[in-house]
Amino acid sequence: MILSDADILARLEAGELAIEPLDDPELQIQPASVDLRLGREFLEFQRTNIPCIHPNSEQEVDEYVTETIVEDGDDFILHPGDFVLGTTYERVEIPADLIAHVEGRSSLGRLAVVVHATAGLCDPGYRGQITLELSNLGTAPVALTPGMRISQLTFTELKTEAERPYGSDRGSKYQDQDGPQASRIQSDDEFGGDQLERE
Ligand SMILES: Nc1ccn([C@H]2C[C@H](O)[C@@H](COP(=O)(O)OP(=O)(O)OP(=O)(O)O)O2)c(=O)n1
């Protein structure tokens, strides 16, 4: 079941879901979702001389990424074809019996701005800001202003609570993330890795 505005409000009031700061609930809580605002930090990807990025190389991933912080009154210009990581301004805490989906807003979609290129699921138990995978599929640069409502979260109730919510597992590498977080896929190896068995 997807939560309605009344369900979301009841959860927030009961302290069973946190979205903070929710400065303007009347504006941000939509009929079945909550609009989240854009933070001021961005991670941009550099053109690189190395032949390719190996996802399991922390050094290659880190060298590829630079941070930009947008000052008050400034915008972040997202150029056609760009892919950058942004962050929600709000921090969320998802309880063990909900999952949240990060969705774009139609008004930005109509300007060809896509808010999550691939991954859009916040696990039961997840706490932290949400990293946004921002891209511009259009032909004109688009100015993104920190504080603008950029994405929306919908919530789906699970039939039963997750037995091992996000954060209880050693692999929960994005728990409590603050600001945009580059891929930490390299730490999958520390946690046992994703290896195919040799025949
Ligand atoms: N656009 C998104 C999607 C997810 N998340 C956060 C909330 C999720 O609960 C957490 C982990 O997401 P995934 O399970 O999709 O990521 P991984 O499988 O790569 O990470 P892990 O191994 O930690 O589960 O990241 C985020 O900040 N921004």
The ligand as a Tripos MOL2 file, in Angstrom:
@<TRIPOS>MOLECULE
LIG
   28    29     1     0     0
SMALL
NO_CHARGES

@<TRIPOS>ATOM
      1 N1         19.2290    7.7200   -5.3260 N.pl3     1 LIG1
      2 C1         19.4950    7.1670   -4.1460 C.ar      1 LIG1
      3 C2         19.1370    5.8300   -3.8740 C.ar      1 LIG1
      4 C3         19.4740    5.3090   -2.6290 C.ar      1 LIG1
      5 N2         20.1130    6.0580   -1.6940 N.ar      1 LIG1
      6 C4         20.4500    5.5230   -0.3540 C.3       1 LIG1
      7 C5         19.2360    4.9010    0.3150 C.3       1 LIG1
      8 C6         19.4360    3.4410    0.1750 C.3       1 LIG1
      9 O1         18.8480    2.7210    1.2530 O.3       1 LIG1
     10 C7         20.9610    3.3220    0.1780 C.3       1 LIG1
     11 C8         21.4730    2.0860   -0.5240 C.3       1 LIG1
     12 O2         20.9220    2.0200   -1.8050 O.3       1 LIG1
     13 P1         21.0630    0.6740   -2.6750 P.3       1 LIG1
     14 O3         20.6970   -0.5100   -1.8350 O.co2     1 LIG1
     15 O4         20.3710    0.9010   -3.9730 O.co2     1 LIG1
     16 O5         22.6460    0.7080   -2.9320 O.3       1 LIG1
     17 P2         23.7510   -0.4290   -2.9020 P.3       1 LIG1
     18 O6         23.1500   -1.7840   -3.0800 O.co2     1 LIG1
     19 O7         24.8110   -0.0120   -3.8500 O.co2     1 LIG1
     20 O8         24.2950   -0.2330   -1.4190 O.3       1 LIG1
     21 P3         24.3020   -1.2590   -0.1940 P.3       1 LIG1
     22 O9         25.2390   -2.3660   -0.5980 O.co2     1 LIG1
     23 O10        24.7880   -0.4250    0.9720 O.co2     1 LIG1
     24 O11        22.8510   -1.7370   -0.0540 O.co2     1 LIG1
     25 O12        21.3990    4.4970   -0.5170 O.3       1 LIG1
     26 C9         20.4570    7.3620   -1.9870 C.ar      1 LIG1
     27 O13        21.0430    8.0630   -1.1600 O.2       1 LIG1
     28 N3         20.1590    7.8910   -3.2050 N.ar      1 LIG1
@<TRIPOS>BOND
     1     1     2 1
     2     2     3 ar
     3     2    28 ar
     4     3     4 ar
     5     4     5 ar
     6     5     6 1
     7     5    26 ar
     8     6     7 1
     9     6    25 1
    10     7     8 1
    11     8     9 1
    12     8    10 1
    13    10    11 1
    14    10    25 1
    15    11    12 1
    16    12    13 1
    17    13    14 2
    18    13    15 1
    19    13    16 1
    20    16    17 1
    21    17    18 2
    22    17    19 1
    23    17    20 1
    24    20    21 1
    25    21    22 2
    26    21    23 1
    27    21    24 1
    28    26    27 2
    29    26    28 ar
@<TRIPOS>SUBSTRUCTURE
     1 LIG1         1 GROUP 0 **** ****
